[in-house]
């Protein structure tokens, strides 16, 4: 049986995936920009932790994962 879709706003599985990917990119860009901004201001230690989050997300991790694991603590 094929799953149904929301026909009211023309939501398809491809469109839903596209929306999720767009949100994923925004989140990743936020952490990358935060890292760069901190490095520019000489805040190397906090920038390192943002870099750890970026690496975690790029490897397929999620922000729902345990904080200690994401930050390598």
HELIX and SHEET records of a PDB file:
HELIX    1   1 UNK A   13  UNK A   40  1                                  28    
HELIX    2   2 UNK A   44  UNK A   58  1                                  15    
HELIX    3   3 UNK A   67  UNK A   71  1                                   5    
END                                                                             
